[in-house]
Structures are given as C-alpha cells and as structure tokens.
Amino acid sequence: MLLPTFISLGLWQWRKAEVKTTMQVELDTRSSGFPVAMPSAPADEESLRYRRVILRGTYDAPRQVLIDNRLHQERAGYHVITPLRLEGSSMHVLVNRGWLPAAADHRILPEATVPAGTIEVTGVAIVPGQRFFNLAPQPASGWDPVWQNLDLARYRQVVTYPLQPVVIQLDPDAPGGYLRDWPRPDERAERHRSYALQWFGFAAASIGIWAYFLLRRP
C-alpha cells in the first residue's frame, strides 16, 4: 500500500522546512547584536555560528580561491574566498567577499582584486558544509585557483597556517567586496511545506479511495 510512502515523504518535506526555518531564526537572533572580535586562538565553530564578527588584519592574496558554479539570478559565477590573517597573530580566517559573474569563455577568470595593507571588516560567521558533490575529481595536492566547493579540510591541507573553522560572509557595506546578496537559510521553506501538503493530500486520497471501495462491498 502506498499510504506509508506518502506519509513518509510528507514528513520528510515538512522536516526540511522546519530545519530551514529554525536556522533562519537562529541567524536572525545571533547576528542581530553588535559584532564581536574574531578570536585569534582556535575557536569552537558552534560558538561562532551566525555571529556578526569584526576582523582586522591583512589578506593573503596568493591563497585566494574562486568557488565555481555559484548562481545569482540564474547567472553562473564565482564566490571569491580570501584568507585574512588576524592582526598580531598567525591565525587566519576565510572571508567570502561576494559573487562575480563568469565569462562566456570559462577559461577566462574574473579579476578579483585583493585590498592591500591592514583592513577592518565585519561579516557573519558561517559554518561551511562537509558533504560535497564534485563534478570532476579534485586535485589531491598542489594549488588550484578554482574550486568546485569550499572544502575547509582540503584548504587546511594546502596552507601552513592555522585556520578558524568558519567562513565570514562579508557584510554588504564592508569594503573590498563584490556582490553580496547572501541566500537566506529559510529559502524554499514554503515550497517544502507545499510539497509536504501534497504528499499528505495523496495519503488522504488513498484513505478515501480505500474506504469507498470497502464500504461498497456487499
């Protein structure tokens, strides 16, 4: 009988919507206060998640990477990820400086200029994902300026300095960035609820059809 399948799929979609809504509430709550200084000692990712932070230091331009296949209004482009060395420390933090469009010829990379000297910026700390789908095998060694996904573990393997476990999404008004229309965690949550209601509707229809034929029996 399809009834358990319909109910299971409905609950799955509803749970996805609830998870996204919870994440949005957490982001709105934790990022609403004054920015806190990014610690120079290794920090716990959960203590930094969704916090608005302030960073002062210098960018490491040679270790900047472009994250491929990032879409903005259905146009392909890159996220510009630049490590920043915190002032007075060897600790670095990856900063997502925003989105740049891709050229029609994908072999031509956009020019992502890195601000020189000591800078001070603010942004929201995001814990990057750990599960990725790569369209092609990623190099196990060496340096590649374009990555398919922001893999923090892989990044740690190719640099010699300590790295905080978060990525900073640069504030829209912070200097030295590009387009920063950051997606909301609750994006598509209502669509998941709509799908859930559809599956629950199929379940209700199945019960109705089963009851109809059951009652028609002599």
Secondary structure, DSSP 4 states (H G I P E B T S, - for coil): --HHHHHHHHHHHHHHHHHHHHHHHHHHHHTSS--EEPPSS---HHHHTT-EEEEEEEE-GGG-EEEEEEEETTEEEEEEEEEEEETTSS-EEEEEEEEEEPPSSTTS----PPPPS-EEEEEEEE---S----SSPPPSSS--SEESS--HHHHHHH-SS-EEEEEEEE-TTSSS--B--PPPTTTTHHHHHHHHHHHHHHHHHHHHHHHHHHHH--
